Amino acid sequence: MFIVATSTSTLSGLRIEWCKARAREARWSKELLVLLEEMRRVLMFFTWQGTWWSGLASARHFERAADSEGSRAYANRQSALREAMVDKFRQHWAIVPAVVAAELDDDSMLDMADTDGTLTIEGPPPLAED
């Protein structure tokens, strides 16, 4: 009787650990997709901010030409910094979608990728059907 109880408790413990591991894997898979979305949003934000700074370069006018020139130079510099950040992040993050796709071996998760089946940081993934 003791052996049966131990066997049942061992099996029960294994089931519990398996459920915990499966839940961790599911959370990890979702975190990978969230990572791609966060990276995409960072790129979109810096692109928008660079455009905004470019617009400010010609939007403000001062009485003194030197002030206008300084304001334009500052706005153009800020715009160039944002564009450089976007380029640098794209360069650093170029490999990330391929790594995420390799980690997501579940076909249902890859169905959330772009239409051609590849993950990217250039566009949002379609909404998952729950």
N, CA, C and O atoms as a printed pandas DataFrame, in Angstrom:
     atom_number atom_name residue_name chain_id  residue_number  x_coord  y_coord  z_coord
0              1         N          MET        A               1    0.827   -1.182    0.000
1              2        CA          MET        A               1    0.000    0.000    0.000
2              3         C          MET        A               1    0.875    1.251    0.000
3              4         O          MET        A               1    0.581    2.213   -0.709
4              5         N          PHE        A               2    1.924    1.242    0.773
5              6        CA          PHE        A               2    2.831    2.391    0.823
6              7         C          PHE        A               2    3.478    2.626   -0.534
7              8         O          PHE        A               2    3.649    3.777   -0.936
8              9         N          ILE        A               3    3.837    1.587   -1.237
9             10        CA          ILE        A               3    4.480    1.705   -2.540
10            11         C          ILE        A               3    3.512    2.326   -3.551
11            12         O          ILE        A               3    3.925    3.162   -4.355
12            13         N          VAL        A               4    2.280    1.950   -3.527
13            14        CA          VAL        A               4    1.277    2.503   -4.436
14            15         C          VAL        A               4    1.078    3.985   -4.147
15            16         O          VAL        A               4    0.980    4.783   -5.078
16            17         N          ALA        A               5    1.017    4.365   -2.880
17            18        CA          ALA        A               5    0.838    5.768   -2.512
18            19         C          ALA        A               5    2.028    6.595   -2.973
19            20         O          ALA        A               5    1.846    7.706   -3.471
20            21         N          THR        A               6    3.237    6.079   -2.820
21            22        CA          THR        A               6    4.421    6.795   -3.265
22            23         C          THR        A               6    4.416    6.927   -4.780
23            24         O          THR        A               6    4.748    7.985   -5.315
24            25         N          SER        A               7    4.047    5.878   -5.457
25            26        CA          SER        A               7    3.999    5.900   -6.913
26            27         C          SER        A               7    2.974    6.925   -7.397
27            28         O          SER        A               7    3.238    7.675   -8.337
28            29         N          THR        A               8    1.823    6.956   -6.763
29            30        CA          THR        A               8    0.780    7.910   -7.130
30            31         C          THR        A               8    1.218    9.336   -6.824
31            32         O          THR        A               8    0.986   10.245   -7.621
32            33         N          SER        A               9    1.846    9.530   -5.680
33            34        CA          SER        A               9    2.306   10.875   -5.330
34            35         C          SER        A               9    3.434   11.325   -6.256
35            36         O          SER        A               9    3.520   12.501   -6.606
36            37         N          THR        A              10    4.298   10.388   -6.651
37            38        CA          THR        A              10    5.364   10.728   -7.596
38            39         C          THR        A              10    4.780   11.120   -8.934
39            40         O          THR        A              10    5.207   12.108   -9.532
40            41         N          LEU        A              11    3.803   10.355   -9.416
41            42        CA          LEU        A              11    3.151   10.658  -10.676
42            43         C          LEU        A              11    2.429   12.007  -10.606
43            44         O          LEU        A              11    2.457   12.790  -11.556
44            45         N          SER        A              12    1.798   12.255   -9.494
45            46        CA          SER        A              12    1.108   13.526   -9.293
46            47         C          SER        A              12    2.110   14.688   -9.300
47            48         O          SER        A              12    1.859   15.734   -9.899
48            49         N          GLY        A              13    3.227   14.489   -8.637
49            50        CA          GLY        A              13    4.264   15.525   -8.613
50            51         C          GLY        A              13    4.832   15.795   -9.997
51            52         O          GLY        A              13    5.079   16.943  -10.365
52            53         N          LEU        A              14    5.037   14.722  -10.762
53            54        CA          LEU        A              14    5.518   14.891  -12.137
54            55         C          LEU        A              14    4.512   15.650  -12.993
55            56         O          LEU        A              14    4.898   16.491  -13.804
56            57         N          ARG        A              15    3.240   15.364  -12.820
57            58        CA          ARG        A              15    2.200   16.083  -13.567
58            59         C          ARG        A              15    2.203   17.568  -13.217
59            60         O          ARG        A              15    2.078   18.424  -14.094
60            61         N          ILE        A              16    2.345   17.859  -11.944
61            62        CA          ILE        A              16    2.375   19.258  -11.506
62            63         C          ILE        A              16    3.575   19.982  -12.110
63            64         O          ILE        A              16    3.446   21.095  -12.618
64            65         N          GLU        A              17    4.732   19.347  -12.052
65            66        CA          GLU        A              17    5.937   19.970  -12.625
66            67         C          GLU        A              17    5.812   20.147  -14.135
67            68         O          GLU        A              17    6.271   21.148  -14.685
68            69         N          TRP        A              18    5.194   19.178  -14.803
69            70        CA          TRP        A              18    4.993   19.288  -16.244
70            71         C          TRP        A              18    4.088   20.468  -16.559
71            72         O          TRP        A              18    4.356   21.221  -17.495
72            73         N          CYS        A              19    3.013   20.638  -15.783
73            74        CA          CYS        A              19    2.097   21.761  -15.991
74            75         C          CYS        A              19    2.801   23.098  -15.767
75            76         O          CYS        A              19    2.595   24.051  -16.519
76            77         N          LYS        A              20    3.623   23.160  -14.739
77            78        CA          LYS        A              20    4.377   24.388  -14.468
78            79         C          LYS        A              20    5.332   24.705  -15.619
79            80         O          LYS        A              20    5.432   25.853  -16.052
80            81         N          ALA        A              21    6.029   23.686  -16.110
81            82        CA          ALA        A              21    6.971   23.887  -17.217
82            83         C          ALA        A              21    6.233   24.330  -18.478
83            84         O          ALA        A              21    6.715   25.199  -19.204
84            85         N          ARG        A              22    5.091   23.751  -18.738
85            86        CA          ARG        A              22    4.317   24.139  -19.917
86            87         C          ARG        A              22    3.840   25.587  -19.803
87            88         O          ARG        A              22    3.860   26.324  -20.789
88            89         N          ALA        A              23    3.417   25.994  -18.618
89            90        CA          ALA        A              23    2.982   27.375  -18.416
90            91         C          ALA        A              23    4.149   28.345  -18.597
91            92         O          ALA        A              23    3.982   29.413  -19.188
92            93         N          ARG        A              24    5.339   27.976  -18.086
93            94        CA          ARG        A              24    6.522   28.823  -18.279
94            95         C          ARG        A              24    6.860   28.965  -19.759
95            96         O          ARG        A              24    7.202   30.054  -20.220
96            97         N          GLU        A              25    6.766   27.872  -20.499
97            98        CA          GLU        A              25    7.062   27.907  -21.930
98            99         C          GLU        A              25    6.065   28.797  -22.670
99           100         O          GLU        A              25    6.449   29.545  -23.569
100          101         N          ALA        A              26    4.806   28.719  -22.300
101          102        CA          ALA        A              26    3.789   29.560  -22.942
102          103         C          ALA        A              26    4.042   31.034  -22.650
103          104         O          ALA        A              26    3.912   31.875  -23.540
104          105         N          ARG        A              27    4.401   31.350  -21.413
105          106        CA          ARG        A              27    4.707   32.751  -21.069
106          107         C          ARG        A              27    5.930   33.228  -21.836
107          108         O          ARG        A              27    5.960   34.361  -22.315
108          109         N          TRP        A              28    6.937   32.376  -21.955
109          110        CA          TRP        A              28    8.161   32.735  -22.671
110          111         C          TRP        A              28    7.848   33.019  -24.139
111          112         O          TRP        A              28    8.362   33.983  -24.706
112          113         N          SER        A              29    7.021   32.198  -24.747
113          114        CA          SER        A              29    6.655   32.407  -26.150
114          115         C          SER        A              29    5.957   33.743  -26.336
115          116         O          SER        A              29    6.231   34.470  -27.291
116          117         N          LYS        A              30    5.056   34.059  -25.420
117          118        CA          LYS        A              30    4.363   35.353  -25.520
118          119         C          LYS        A              30    5.332   36.509  -25.292
119          120         O          LYS        A              30    5.231   37.545  -25.949
120          121         N          GLU        A              31    6.265   36.334  -24.367
121          122        CA          GLU        A              31    7.260   37.387  -24.114
122          123         C          GLU        A              31    8.095   37.665  -25.355
123          124         O          GLU        A              31    8.441   38.815  -25.623
124          125         N          LEU        A              32    8.419   36.637  -26.105
125          126        CA          LEU        A              32    9.188   36.833  -27.342
126          127         C          LEU        A              32    8.413   37.678  -28.336
127          128         O          LEU        A              32    8.985   38.551  -28.988
128          129         N          LEU        A              33    7.114   37.427  -28.458
129          130        CA          LEU        A              33    6.291   38.226  -29.365
130          131         C          LEU        A              33    6.144   39.657  -28.849
131          132         O          LEU        A              33    6.120   40.605  -29.633
132          133         N          VAL        A              34    6.045   39.808  -27.533
133          134        CA          VAL        A              34    5.974   41.151  -26.940
134          135         C          VAL        A              34    7.277   41.901  -27.204
135          136         O          VAL        A              34    7.260   43.101  -27.474
136          137         N          LEU        A              35    8.392   41.205  -27.128
137          138        CA          LEU        A              35    9.687   41.817  -27.412
138          139         C          LEU        A              35    9.710   42.404  -28.826
139          140         O          LEU        A              35   10.132   43.544  -29.019
140          141         N          LEU        A              36    9.257   41.628  -29.813
141          142        CA          LEU        A              36    9.229   42.129  -31.186
142          143         C          LEU        A              36    8.337   43.359  -31.314
143          144         O          LEU        A              36    8.681   44.311  -32.015
144          145         N          GLU        A              37    7.192   43.336  -30.636
145          146        CA          GLU        A              37    6.286   44.487  -30.697
146          147         C          GLU        A              37    6.911   45.716  -30.038
147          148         O          GLU        A              37    6.778   46.827  -30.552
148          149         N          GLU        A              38    7.583   45.531  -28.921
149          150        CA          GLU        A              38    8.242   46.659  -28.260
150          151         C          GLU        A              38    9.345   47.237  -29.140
151          152         O          GLU        A              38    9.512   48.455  -29.210
152          153         N          MET        A              39   10.094   46.373  -29.806
153          154        CA          MET        A              39   11.158   46.844  -30.696
154          155         C          MET        A              39   10.555   47.634  -31.863
155          156         O          MET        A              39   11.082   48.678  -32.248
156          157         N          ARG        A              40    9.466   47.139  -32.413
157          158        CA          ARG        A              40    8.799   47.833  -33.516
158          159         C          ARG        A              40    8.314   49.213  -33.071
159          160         O          ARG        A              40    8.455   50.193  -33.802
160          161         N          ARG        A              41    7.747   49.280  -31.880
161          162        CA          ARG        A              41    7.236   50.558  -31.381
162          163         C          ARG        A              41    8.360   51.552  -31.106
163          164         O          ARG        A              41    8.191   52.749  -31.335
164          165         N          VAL        A              42    9.488   51.081  -30.625
165          166        CA          VAL        A              42   10.639   51.968  -30.414
166          167         C          VAL        A              42   11.071   52.584  -31.744
167          168         O          VAL        A              42   11.316   53.787  -31.827
168          169         N          LEU        A              43   11.161   51.760  -32.772
169          170        CA          LEU        A              43   11.541   52.272  -34.094
170          171         C          LEU        A              43   10.522   53.276  -34.625
171          172         O          LEU        A              43   10.889   54.311  -35.180
172          173         N          MET        A              44    9.232   52.959  -34.449
173          174        CA          MET        A              44    8.185   53.886  -34.897
174          175         C          MET        A              44    8.269   55.207  -34.144
175          176         O          MET        A              44    8.136   56.274  -34.743
176          177         N          PHE        A              45    8.487   55.139  -32.839
177          178        CA          PHE        A              45    8.544   56.354  -32.034
178          179         C          PHE        A              45    9.701   57.248  -32.455
179          180         O          PHE        A              45    9.521   58.451  -32.643
180          181         N          PHE        A              46   10.894   56.662  -32.604
181          182        CA          PHE        A              46   12.046   57.480  -32.991
182          183         C          PHE        A              46   11.898   58.023  -34.409
183          184         O          PHE        A              46   12.359   59.127  -34.696
184          185         N          THR        A              47   11.261   57.263  -35.298
185          186        CA          THR        A              47   10.993   57.771  -36.644
186          187         C          THR        A              47   10.044   58.960  -36.573
187          188         O          THR        A              47   10.277   59.989  -37.208
188          189         N          TRP        A              48    8.968   58.813  -35.793
189          190        CA          TRP        A              48    8.024   59.919  -35.628
190          191         C          TRP        A              48    8.714   61.133  -35.004
191          192         O          TRP        A              48    8.520   62.264  -35.450
192          193         N          GLN        A              49    9.514   60.890  -33.977
193          194        CA          GLN        A              49   10.162   61.990  -33.281
194          195         C          GLN        A              49   11.146   62.716  -34.198
195          196         O          GLN        A              49   11.261   63.939  -34.129
196          197         N          GLY        A              50   11.853   61.985  -35.052
197          198        CA          GLY        A              50   12.753   62.620  -36.007
198          199         C          GLY        A              50   12.003   63.509  -36.985
199          200         O          GLY        A              50   12.459   64.603  -37.318
200          201         N          THR        A              51   10.851   63.036  -37.444
201          202        CA          THR        A              51   10.010   63.836  -38.339
202          203         C          THR        A              51    9.482   65.076  -37.621
203          204         O          THR        A              51    9.415   66.161  -38.199
204          205         N          TRP        A              52    9.114   64.903  -36.381
205          206        CA          TRP        A              52    8.607   66.022  -35.581
206          207         C          TRP        A              52    9.682   67.097  -35.424
207          208         O          TRP        A              52    9.408   68.286  -35.584
208          209         N          TRP        A              53   10.913   66.668  -35.108
209          210        CA          TRP        A              53   12.007   67.626  -34.975
210          211         C          TRP        A              53   12.282   68.308  -36.318
211          212         O          TRP        A              53   12.582   69.501  -36.348
212          213         N          SER        A              54   12.185   67.580  -37.408
213          214        CA          SER        A              54   12.380   68.193  -38.738
214          215         C          SER        A              54   11.347   69.280  -38.987
215          216         O          SER        A              54   11.656   70.331  -39.549
216          217         N          GLY        A              55   10.120   69.015  -38.564
217          218        CA          GLY        A              55    9.064   70.022  -38.710
218          219         C          GLY        A              55    9.316   71.248  -37.858
219          220         O          GLY        A              55    8.971   72.361  -38.255
220          221         N          LEU        A              56    9.911   71.060  -36.695
221          222        CA          LEU        A              56   10.211   72.204  -35.826
222          223         C          LEU        A              56   11.318   73.086  -36.400
223          224         O          LEU        A              56   11.406   74.271  -36.079
224          225         N          ALA        A              57   12.152   72.507  -37.241
225          226        CA          ALA        A              57   13.261   73.278  -37.807
226          227         C          ALA        A              57   12.755   74.476  -38.588
227          228         O          ALA        A              57   13.380   75.537  -38.570
228          229         N          SER        A              58   11.642   74.321  -39.265
229          230        CA          SER        A              58   11.120   75.437  -40.063
230          231         C          SER        A              58    9.900   76.095  -39.431
231          232         O          SER        A              58    9.379   77.068  -39.975
232          233         N          ALA        A              59    9.440   75.591  -38.310
233          234        CA          ALA        A              59    8.208   76.096  -37.701
234          235         C          ALA        A              59    8.421   77.353  -36.856
235          236         O          ALA        A              59    7.513   78.177  -36.742
236          237         N          ARG        A              60    9.579   77.507  -36.278
237          238        CA          ARG        A              60    9.801   78.640  -35.378
238          239         C          ARG        A              60   10.572   79.745  -36.076
239          240         O          ARG        A              60   11.532   79.492  -36.804
240          241         N          HIS        A              61   10.136   80.969  -35.841
241          242        CA          HIS        A              61   10.811   82.132  -36.425
242          243         C          HIS        A              61   11.128   83.123  -35.308
243          244         O          HIS        A              61   10.306   83.383  -34.429
244          245         N          PHE        A              62   12.314   83.654  -35.365
245          246        CA          PHE        A              62   12.777   84.615  -34.358
246          247         C          PHE        A              62   13.080   85.939  -35.041
247          248         O          PHE        A              62   13.233   86.011  -36.261
248          249         N          GLU        A              63   13.161   86.979  -34.229
249          250        CA          GLU        A              63   13.473   88.298  -34.780
250          251         C          GLU        A              63   14.901   88.344  -35.314
251          252         O          GLU        A              63   15.159   88.915  -36.373
252          253         N          ARG        A              64   15.813   87.745  -34.580
253          254        CA          ARG        A              64   17.208   87.742  -35.023
254          255         C          ARG        A              64   17.485   86.512  -35.881
255          256         O          ARG        A              64   17.059   85.403  -35.558
256          257         N          ALA        A              65   18.196   86.724  -36.961
257          258        CA          ALA        A              65   18.526   85.621  -37.873
258          259         C          ALA        A              65   19.378   84.562  -37.173
259          260         O          ALA        A              65   19.246   83.370  -37.452
260          261         N          ALA        A              66   20.247   84.998  -36.269
261          262        CA          ALA        A              66   21.111   84.058  -35.555
262          263         C          ALA        A              66   20.279   83.120  -34.676
263          264         O          ALA        A              66   20.587   81.934  -34.560
264          265         N          ASP        A              67   19.225   83.658  -34.058
265          266        CA          ASP        A              67   18.354   82.817  -33.234
266          267         C          ASP        A              67   17.616   81.789  -34.086
267          268         O          ASP        A              67   17.501   80.626  -33.701
268          269         N          SER        A              68   17.124   82.215  -35.231
269          270        CA          SER        A              68   16.436   81.291  -36.144
270          271         C          SER        A              68   17.398   80.218  -36.636
271          272         O          SER        A              68   17.051   79.039  -36.702
272          273         N          GLU        A              69   18.592   80.634  -36.973
273          274        CA          GLU        A              69   19.585   79.689  -37.453
274          275         C          GLU        A              69   19.941   78.674  -36.354
275          276         O          GLU        A              69   20.069   77.479  -36.621
276          277         N          GLY        A              70   20.097   79.159  -35.136
277          278        CA          GLY        A              70   20.411   78.271  -34.017
278          279         C          GLY        A              70   19.282   77.298  -33.732
279          280         O          GLY        A              70   19.524   76.122  -33.462
280          281         N          SER        A              71   18.054   77.783  -33.791
281          282        CA          SER        A              71   16.895   76.923  -33.559
282          283         C          SER        A              71   16.798   75.845  -34.637
283          284         O          SER        A              71   16.534   74.683  -34.330
284          285         N          ARG        A              72   17.008   76.225  -35.893
285          286        CA          ARG        A              72   16.991   75.255  -36.994
286          287         C          ARG        A              72   18.106   74.231  -36.835
287          288         O          ARG        A              72   17.896   73.037  -37.053
288          289         N          ALA        A              73   19.284   74.694  -36.459
289          290        CA          ALA        A              73   20.419   73.789  -36.295
290          291         C          ALA        A              73   20.149   72.782  -35.180
291          292         O          ALA        A              73   20.447   71.596  -35.317
292          293         N          TYR        A              74   19.579   73.268  -34.073
293          294        CA          TYR        A              74   19.268   72.375  -32.959
294          295         C          TYR        A              74   18.228   71.331  -33.368
295          296         O          TYR        A              74   18.394   70.142  -33.097
296          297         N          ALA        A              75   17.149   71.788  -34.027
297          298        CA          ALA        A              75   16.092   70.867  -34.451
298          299         C          ALA        A              75   16.622   69.857  -35.466
299          300         O          ALA        A              75   16.293   68.673  -35.394
300          301         N          ASN        A              76   17.430   70.313  -36.398
301          302        CA          ASN        A              76   18.002   69.394  -37.387
302          303         C          ASN        A              76   18.934   68.382  -36.724
303          304         O          ASN        A              76   18.966   67.216  -37.118
304          305         N          ARG        A              77   19.682   68.817  -35.733
305          306        CA          ARG        A              77   20.576   67.906  -35.013
306          307         C          ARG        A              77   19.767   66.842  -34.269
307          308         O          ARG        A              77   20.109   65.660  -34.302
308          309         N          GLN        A              78   18.693   67.267  -33.600
309          310        CA          GLN        A              78   17.844   66.317  -32.887
310          311         C          GLN        A              78   17.212   65.317  -33.855
311          312         O          GLN        A              78   17.122   64.126  -33.557
312          313         N          SER        A              79   16.779   65.807  -35.003
313          314        CA          SER        A              79   16.211   64.923  -36.019
314          315         C          SER        A              79   17.250   63.914  -36.505
315          316         O          SER        A              79   16.951   62.728  -36.646
316          317         N          ALA        A              80   18.458   64.384  -36.759
317          318        CA          ALA        A              80   19.528   63.495  -37.227
318          319         C          ALA        A              80   19.881   62.455  -36.164
319          320         O          ALA        A              80   20.172   61.305  -36.491
320          321         N          LEU        A              81   19.854   62.855  -34.899
321          322        CA          LEU        A              81   20.123   61.904  -33.816
322          323         C          LEU        A              81   19.082   60.798  -33.790
323          324         O          LEU        A              81   19.426   59.625  -33.640
324          325         N          ARG        A              82   17.805   61.162  -33.935
325          326        CA          ARG        A              82   16.738   60.158  -33.919
326          327         C          ARG        A              82   16.867   59.216  -35.110
327          328         O          ARG        A              82   16.684   58.007  -34.969
328          329         N          GLU        A              83   17.179   59.758  -36.274
329          330        CA          GLU        A              83   17.356   58.919  -37.464
330          331         C          GLU        A              83   18.550   57.977  -37.288
331          332         O          GLU        A              83   18.501   56.821  -37.709
332          333         N          ALA        A              84   19.611   58.472  -36.672
333          334        CA          ALA        A              84   20.779   57.626  -36.413
334          335         C          ALA        A              84   20.434   56.522  -35.423
335          336         O          ALA        A              84   20.899   55.391  -35.562
336          337         N          MET        A              85   19.622   56.850  -34.427
337          338        CA          MET        A              85   19.206   55.847  -33.449
338          339         C          MET        A              85   18.380   54.751  -34.120
339          340         O          MET        A              85   18.567   53.568  -33.835
340          341         N          VAL        A              86   17.467   55.143  -35.011
341          342        CA          VAL        A              86   16.660   54.162  -35.731
342          343         C          VAL        A              86   17.566   53.246  -36.545
343          344         O          VAL        A              86   17.407   52.025  -36.515
344          345         N          ASP        A              87   18.519   53.832  -37.275
345          346        CA          ASP        A              87   19.436   53.028  -38.090
346          347         C          ASP        A              87   20.259   52.077  -37.229
347          348         O          ASP        A              87   20.435   50.910  -37.580
348          349         N          LYS        A              88   20.758   52.573  -36.112
349          350        CA          LYS        A              88   21.591   51.759  -35.229
350          351         C          LYS        A              88   20.782   50.616  -34.610
351          352         O          LYS        A              88   21.249   49.478  -34.558
352          353         N          PHE        A              89   19.559   50.924  -34.139
353          354        CA          PHE        A              89   18.714   49.884  -33.558
354          355         C          PHE        A              89   18.355   48.828  -34.599
355          356         O          PHE        A              89   18.385   47.633  -34.303
356          357         N          ARG        A              90   18.015   49.256  -35.812
357          358        CA          ARG        A              90   17.717   48.282  -36.873
358          359         C          ARG        A              90   18.921   47.375  -37.118
359          360         O          ARG        A              90   18.773   46.170  -37.322
360          361         N          GLN        A              91   20.086   47.957  -37.095
361          362        CA          GLN        A              91   21.315   47.195  -37.323
362          363         C          GLN        A              91   21.540   46.190  -36.184
363          364         O          GLN        A              91   21.833   45.020  -36.428
364          365         N          HIS        A              92   21.399   46.657  -34.947
365          366        CA          HIS        A              92   21.618   45.781  -33.785
366          367         C          HIS        A              92   20.547   44.702  -33.680
367          368         O          HIS        A              92   20.836   43.576  -33.277
368          369         N          TRP        A              93   19.328   45.038  -34.036
369          370        CA          TRP        A              93   18.208   44.128  -33.850
370          371         C          TRP        A              93   17.908   43.275  -35.081
371          372         O          TRP        A              93   16.918   42.544  -35.079
372          373         N          ALA        A              94   18.709   43.341  -36.111
373          374        CA          ALA        A              94   18.416   42.636  -37.361
374          375         C          ALA        A              94   18.274   41.134  -37.163
375          376         O          ALA        A              94   17.464   40.504  -37.842
376          377         N          ILE        A              95   19.024   40.559  -36.270
377          378        CA          ILE        A              95   19.013   39.111  -36.068
378          379         C          ILE        A              95   17.886   38.641  -35.157
379          380         O          ILE        A              95   17.539   37.460  -35.164
380          381         N          VAL        A              96   17.314   39.544  -34.377
381          382        CA          VAL        A              96   16.347   39.154  -33.348
382          383         C          VAL        A              96   15.128   38.423  -33.922
383          384         O          VAL        A              96   14.757   37.388  -33.369
384          385         N          PRO        A              97   14.482   38.896  -34.994
385          386        CA          PRO        A              97   13.324   38.145  -35.502
386          387         C          PRO        A              97   13.657   36.701  -35.887
387          388         O          PRO        A              97   12.844   35.805  -35.658
388          389         N          ALA        A              98   14.818   36.464  -36.459
389          390        CA          ALA        A              98   15.199   35.100  -36.825
390          391         C          ALA        A              98   15.405   34.241  -35.577
391          392         O          ALA        A              98   15.031   33.068  -35.563
392          393         N          VAL        A              99   15.991   34.811  -34.543
393          394        CA          VAL        A              99   16.198   34.073  -33.295
394          395         C          VAL        A              99   14.854   33.758  -32.647
395          396         O          VAL        A              99   14.645   32.652  -32.150
396          397         N          VAL        A             100   13.952   34.722  -32.653
397          398        CA          VAL        A             100   12.625   34.497  -32.075
398          399         C          VAL        A             100   11.889   33.413  -32.861
399          400         O          VAL        A             100   11.260   32.538  -32.267
400          401         N          ALA        A             101   11.962   33.464  -34.183
401          402        CA          ALA        A             101   11.297   32.448  -35.003
402          403         C          ALA        A             101   11.862   31.059  -34.713
403          404         O          ALA        A             101   11.122   30.076  -34.709
404          405         N          ALA        A             102   13.153   30.978  -34.473
405          406        CA          ALA        A             102   13.768   29.694  -34.150
406          407         C          ALA        A             102   13.296   29.184  -32.790
407          408         O          ALA        A             102   13.141   27.979  -32.593
408          409         N          GLU        A             103   13.070   30.098  -31.861
409          410        CA          GLU        A             103   12.607   29.702  -30.531
410          411         C          GLU        A             103   11.140   29.297  -30.527
411          412         O          GLU        A             103   10.722   28.446  -29.741
412          413         N          LEU        A             104   10.367   29.911  -31.407
413          414        CA          LEU        A             104    8.939   29.609  -31.463
414          415         C          LEU        A             104    8.718   28.466  -32.447
415          416         O          LEU        A             104    8.409   28.696  -33.616
416          417         N          ASP        A             105    8.872   27.269  -31.981
417          418        CA          ASP        A             105    8.732   26.122  -32.872
418          419         C          ASP        A             105    7.290   25.653  -32.992
419          420         O          ASP        A             105    6.992   24.773  -33.800
420          421         N          ASP        A             106    6.400   26.224  -32.205
421          422        CA          ASP        A             106    4.985   25.880  -32.270
422          423         C          ASP        A             106    4.366   26.589  -33.472
423          424         O          ASP        A             106    4.415   27.816  -33.554
424          425         N          ASP        A             107    3.795   25.845  -34.391
425          426        CA          ASP        A             107    3.231   26.435  -35.611
426          427         C          ASP        A             107    2.130   27.445  -35.331
427          428         O          ASP        A             107    1.957   28.393  -36.096
428          429         N          SER        A             108    1.388   27.260  -34.257
429          430        CA          SER        A             108    0.317   28.205  -33.958
430          431         C          SER        A             108    0.881   29.573  -33.603
431          432         O          SER        A             108    0.249   30.592  -33.882
432          433         N          MET        A             109    2.065   29.610  -32.989
433          434        CA          MET        A             109    2.682   30.892  -32.672
434          435         C          MET        A             109    3.230   31.542  -33.930
435          436         O          MET        A             109    3.168   32.764  -34.064
436          437         N          LEU        A             110    3.760   30.762  -34.849
437          438        CA          LEU        A             110    4.290   31.331  -36.084
438          439         C          LEU        A             110    3.178   31.821  -36.989
439          440         O          LEU        A             110    3.431   32.630  -37.881
440          441         N          ASP        A             111    1.951   31.357  -36.788
441          442        CA          ASP        A             111    0.828   31.872  -37.556
442          443         C          ASP        A             111    0.571   33.334  -37.233
443          444         O          ASP        A             111   -0.100   34.029  -37.997
444          445         N          MET        A             112    1.096   33.808  -36.108
445          446        CA          MET        A             112    0.932   35.202  -35.740
446          447         C          MET        A             112    1.950   36.080  -36.443
447          448         O          MET        A             112    1.944   37.296  -36.250
448          449         N          ALA        A             113    2.820   35.502  -37.249
449          450        CA          ALA        A             113    3.841   36.254  -37.970
450          451         C          ALA        A             113    3.215   36.958  -39.167
451          452         O          ALA        A             113    2.011   36.862  -39.406
452          453         N          ASP        A             114    4.050   37.658  -39.906
453          454        CA          ASP        A             114    3.580   38.337  -41.103
454          455         C          ASP        A             114    3.033   37.333  -42.104
455          456         O          ASP        A             114    3.138   36.124  -41.895
456          457         N          THR        A             115    2.456   37.822  -43.178
457          458        CA          THR        A             115    1.767   36.971  -44.138
458          459         C          THR        A             115    2.689   35.953  -44.785
459          460         O          THR        A             115    2.235   34.868  -45.147
460          461         N          ASP        A             116    3.952   36.263  -44.942
461          462        CA          ASP        A             116    4.859   35.303  -45.566
462          463         C          ASP        A             116    5.468   34.335  -44.548
463          464         O          ASP        A             116    6.323   33.524  -44.904
464          465         N          GLY        A             117    5.038   34.413  -43.292
465          466        CA          GLY        A             117    5.494   33.466  -42.283
466          467         C          GLY        A             117    6.770   33.864  -41.573
467          468         O          GLY        A             117    7.282   33.085  -40.768
468          469         N          THR        A             118    7.308   35.053  -41.841
469          470        CA          THR        A             118    8.521   35.494  -41.170
470          471         C          THR        A             118    8.178   36.559  -40.146
471          472         O          THR        A             118    7.300   37.394  -40.361
472          473         N          LEU        A             119    8.876   36.514  -39.048
473          474        CA          LEU        A             119    8.704   37.532  -38.014
474          475         C          LEU        A             119    9.554   38.734  -38.368
475          476         O          LEU        A             119   10.630   38.588  -38.947
476          477         N          THR        A             120    9.079   39.924  -38.023
477          478        CA          THR        A             120    9.799   41.146  -38.345
478          479         C          THR        A             120    9.515   42.203  -37.293
479          480         O          THR        A             120    8.528   42.115  -36.563
480          481         N          ILE        A             121   10.383   43.204  -37.220
481          482        CA          ILE        A             121   10.136   44.335  -36.334
482          483         C          ILE        A             121    9.637   45.531  -37.138
483          484         O          ILE        A             121    9.456   46.616  -36.587
484          485         N          GLU        A             122    9.416   45.340  -38.433
485          486        CA          GLU        A             122    8.992   46.434  -39.303
486          487         C          GLU        A             122    7.492   46.629  -39.337
487          488         O          GLU        A             122    7.024   47.693  -39.740
488          489         N          GLY        A             123    6.728   45.637  -38.928
489          490        CA          GLY        A             123    5.279   45.766  -38.951
490          491         C          GLY        A             123    4.668   45.015  -37.789
491          492         O          GLY        A             123    5.279   44.087  -37.259
492          493         N          PRO        A             124    3.453   45.410  -37.381
493          494        CA          PRO        A             124    2.834   44.741  -36.240
494          495         C          PRO        A             124    2.358   43.355  -36.623
495          496         O          PRO        A             124    1.941   43.129  -37.758
496          497         N          PRO        A             125    2.418   42.420  -35.674
497          498        CA          PRO        A             125    1.870   41.089  -35.956
498          499         C          PRO        A             125    0.345   41.162  -35.942
499          500         O          PRO        A             125   -0.214   42.006  -35.242
500          501         N          PRO        A             126   -0.338   40.308  -36.691
501          502        CA          PRO        A             126   -1.792   40.293  -36.632
502          503         C          PRO        A             126   -2.254   39.861  -35.247
503          504         O          PRO        A             126   -1.523   39.192  -34.517
504          505         N          LEU        A             127   -3.455   40.245  -34.899
505          506        CA          LEU        A             127   -4.001   39.877  -33.599
506          507         C          LEU        A             127   -4.243   38.384  -33.545
507          508         O          LEU        A             127   -4.698   37.777  -34.515
508          509         N          ALA        A             128   -3.935   37.803  -32.404
509          510        CA          ALA        A             128   -4.150   36.362  -32.213
510          511         C          ALA        A             128   -5.615   36.116  -31.928
511          512         O          ALA        A             128   -6.279   36.911  -31.263
512          513         N          GLU        A             129   -6.107   35.008  -32.439
513          514        CA          GLU        A             129   -7.492   34.637  -32.177
514          515         C          GLU        A             129   -7.528   33.775  -30.938
515          516         O          GLU        A             129   -6.983   32.671  -30.927
516          517         N          ASP        A             130   -8.170   34.273  -29.887
517          518        CA          ASP        A             130   -8.266   33.502  -28.630
518          519         C          ASP        A             130   -9.650   32.989  -28.434
519          520         O          ASP        A             130   -9.926   32.320  -27.438
